[in-house]
């Protein structure tokens, strides 16, 4: 079952603008210094936070959604594709997320871990399945797997290959694992869907902004499918 009220998290205005425009009776609250928009989408209460880019922004905005009353969070937006067969325009729904730029290996810890715990987390399986089903319902090609996050825009074939091999990641972005870490500590179910905008290679800086303009309507369509499953 999709939790209600549903919190929606997006990093950039382009990723959440269609959802924001679609909310009825919307009003904005400032919570933990972050704007949270509350409104109705097809008669269902939705809480929307546009976090800004990066891990810290995502973690604070996830906490703001929790404080606003969200019973679960879906993070939507774009990512670079890493896995074989993961193509521009496809959707990746995370099974788990890890921060690829966390590194205390000097103390014998595995990369991406802090004190033996993954810097990220496993996504809620029920909400993840619902998110994947929503993407399939709007005609997306959906992949499931690990998404890596870091405070870096990856635009290098060698770096993207390293992240894919080291973490088994099939997509890379800048927010999801931090949101997952925050939601795990807050006891808040989380699922993440990323539309593949580029191949995280030397064409990424061109491909990413071109695809970004297409993603808002996709995000709205997925969230509408999700809230339709609420009871």
N, C-alpha and C positions, 0 to 999 in steps of 0.2 A: 504494500500500500504506500502511496505517496504521502509523506507527512504534510500536515496543514497546521499553521500557515507555512508555505514554502518560501524559503529564502533563496534568492538568486544573486550570484556574485559574478561580476565581470570586471576585468581590469581597466579596459578603455571605453570611453563613451561610445565609440563606434560599435562595440560588441553588445551593448545593452540598450542602445537608443530606441530600437523598435519596441522593446518590451516596455520601456518607460513611457513611450507615446501611447501604448495600448492600455495602460492602467487607467481605470475609471475611478473617480473620487480620490485622486492621488494627493498625498500630502507628504512633505519631507520633514524628517526629524534629524537633528544632529546628535549622534550617539557616539561616544568615545572619540569625538572630533571628526567623525565620518558621516556624510549624508546618507540616510536610509530613506528610500521612497516606499511608502505603503499605499496600496490601492487594490482594486479588484480587476482580475483578468478572467473574463468569461464567468463572472460571478464568484470567483474564488479569491481569497485574500493572498496577495503576493507581497513580499518584501524584497526590494531591489537595492543593492549596494554597488556602486561603481568605485572600485577601490583605488584606482591608479596602478601603475606598473610596479612590479617587484614584490618580493616576498614579505617584507614588513607591512606594506600597505594591505596585502591580501590577508595576512593574519589578523590585523586590527579590524578590518572590515568583516571578517568572519565572526569575530567576537561581537562587533556591533550588531550584526544580524541576530545573534543569539540573544543579546540584550533587548532587541526590539521584539522578540517573541517568536522567532523562527523555530520550527520544530525539526527542520532539516534544511540542508543547503545543497544547491547544485551550482557548480562553477561552470560557466560557458565562455567560449572565446576561441582563439586560434592558437596554433602551435606549429612547430616545424616537424616534418615527418622523418622518422629514422628507420622504421622497420621495413623489411622487404614487402613489396606490394602495397605499402601505405602511400597513397597518391594524393596530390593536391585536390581538395574538394571532399575527400573522405572524412569520416568522423572517427575519432578515437575516444572510447569510453574507458576510463582508467579502472584497473583492478587494484592497483596500488600506486603510490607516488613516493619519490625519493628526491632529496636535494643533492644534486650532483656536485655542487660546489662546497659541500661540507666535508672537511678533510682534517681528521685528527689521527691519520695513519702513523704519525711519528710516535704515538703512544700505543701502537699495536692494535688500533681499532680499525675495522673495515671502513672503506670510503662510504660516505653517506650515512654514517651512524654516529650517534652521540650516546655515550654510556651504555652501549649495547642495544640501543633502541633506534630503529630507523627514523631518520629525520624526514618525516613525512607520515605515511600510514597507509593502511589498507582501507579501500573505500567500502562504504556500506553496501553489501551485496544486493539487498532488496531494492534500494534506491538506484544502484548502478544498473540492475536489470531493467528497471522501469525507464531509466534514461536511455539505455540502448534501444529498448523497444520503441520509445518515442522517436528516436532518430530514424529507425527502420521505417516507422509509419509515415515519415515524410519523404521516404525514398532514398535515404542516405546509405552509402556503403559503410558499414560499421566494423571497426576493429576493437578488440579488447586486449589490454595489456598494461605494462608499467609506463608511466609518464614521469620523466625527469624534469626537475625544476631548478633554476638557479638565477642569480642576479646577473645574467649575461644574455645578450641576444646572440644566438649561435648562427654564424654565417661562415662556417669553415668545414669543408668535407672531413678533414682529419679530426677536428674536435667532435663533430657529430658522430663519426665512426667510433671514437673513443668512448663517448657516453653510451652509445648503443651496446658496445661490447662489454663495458664495465658493469652496467646496471641492467642489461636486458631490456632497455627502454625502447619503445616504438614511437615516441614523440617527445619533444622537448619544448619547454616554455618557461615562464618566469614567476608563476604564482602558486600553482596547484599544490605542491608538496607542503608549502608553508601553511596554506589554508587547511590542509589535511592534518598537520601537526596541531594547529590551534583547535580544530574541531574535535580531534581525539581527546585533547585535554579538557574540552568543554562538554564532552558527552553528546556531541551533535552529529547526527548522521550526515555524511557528505558523499556526493558523487560528482564526477568531473567529466565533461564532454569538451573535446577540442576538435575544431575543424582544421584540417591540414591546409596551411596557407603557403607553404614552401617546403623545400627539402633540407633546410638548415645548412645550405651550402653557399658557394660564392655568388649565387643568384638570389639569395634570400632577401637582400635589402631591396631588390626590385619586385620580387614576387609577393612579398608580405604586404606592402601597402596596397597593391592592386587587388588582392583577394579580400583584404579587410573590409572593403566597401560592400562586399556581398554577404557578410556574415550576419548582420543584424536581423534580417528577415528569417534566416535559418534558426537563429537562437530563439526568436519569438515563436516560430512554428513548433519547435521542440517543447518549449515551456507550456504552450497551449495544450499540446498532447499530454504533458505530465499532469497538469491541473485537472484535465478531463477525467483522470483516473482516481482523483480524490473522492472519498466517500464522506 
